[in-house]
Amino acid sequence: MGTISRDKAVFQHDWNDDSWTSGTPTTAAETLSGTTESLTGTIDCESYWSVQITVDIDHNASPTDEVEIHLYGGAVSGAMDDLPFAVQIADHDVDPCQLTILVPDPPAYLRVGFVQTGSTDSHEISSVHVVGFTGVTA
């Protein structure tokens, strides 16, 4: 009996230059400020049948604001949608918080945005990982 495995590619976002790397990023963390959205660079998902996004968030002590995670798609890298196709909220009562979002049949290009629901906190996005699944082998 054979073993079934998933062919995949794993990337971590580097906030230093908004790139995605399979190695160690120069700057893995981003601190949110006020209600300004922080956006990752665009990642090419054309060859993936499914994408898994995992984010790690460290909330402020005694937080009042939640963190919204926005997923944006696009047909081409330079023309991303203005509105997210999905929104997930990371509960500030869970600290630290790890959250995984599954995107079956993702758009050709994907970008992740993070924004606080208020301006009293400065939560930290400590890492953003993307796993792109390309196939299943037996």
JOCOR-V703832 format. One record per residue. PHI is phi in whole degrees, -180 to 180 (* if undefined). PSI is psi in degrees with one decimal (NA if undefined). Layout:
PHI:PSI
PHI:PSI
This chain:
*:130.4
-82:166.7
-101:135.0
-93:130.4
-132:156.0
-102:130.3
-81:128.9
-147:161.7
-125:135.0
-118:130.1
-133:150.4
-122:140.5
-77:138.6
-111:109.7
-70:-17.5
-59:-45.4
-132:16.6
57:32.2
-101:168.6
-112:130.6
-128:147.3
-90:-5.6
-102:-152.2
-90:125.0
-72:151.8
-66:-44.4
-131:101.0
-84:-21.3
-110:154.2
-139:129.8
-97:125.1
-78:144.7
-130:123.4
58:-139.0
-112:26.0
-83:128.2
-76:132.9
-100:125.7
-113:139.5
-76:169.1
-69:168.9
-81:139.7
-118:135.5
-76:118.6
-116:14.2
-59:-30.7
-96:4.5
-102:136.0
-88:-16.4
-156:149.9
-132:139.2
-117:123.4
-111:125.3
-122:126.9
-121:145.7
-116:128.6
-127:131.7
-108:112.3
-82:155.7
-59:159.2
-67:138.2
51:55.9
-73:153.6
-118:-22.0
-102:145.6
-90:169.4
-114:124.2
-94:136.7
-111:121.0
-110:134.0
-109:124.5
-114:144.0
-119:169.1
-166:151.5
-80:-28.1
-134:155.3
-59:-40.1
-87:2.0
-132:70.0
-79:152.8
-60:151.9
-80:-27.3
-116:144.6
-71:147.8
-88:-12.5
-152:146.2
-134:132.6
-127:141.8
-110:128.7
-92:118.2
-68:124.8
-71:-11.1
-80:-11.1
-106:109.6
-142:127.0
-68:160.9
-120:126.9
-115:133.6
-137:131.1
-115:133.1
-119:127.7
-100:134.1
-125:94.2
-73:143.0
48:63.5
-69:163.1
-65:165.6
-57:-39.8
-130:143.5
-131:144.9
-142:144.0
-116:134.1
-119:148.9
-130:131.0
-147:141.2
-82:150.9
-82:-4.7
-153:-179.3
-112:16.3
-92:-14.4
-114:169.8
-137:72.5
-69:152.5
-112:127.8
-86:104.4
-83:-21.9
-167:152.5
-134:117.2
-114:143.6
-126:130.3
-115:120.3
-105:124.2
-95:124.8
-106:-18.5
177:173.4
-125:130.7
-120:149.7
-108:NA
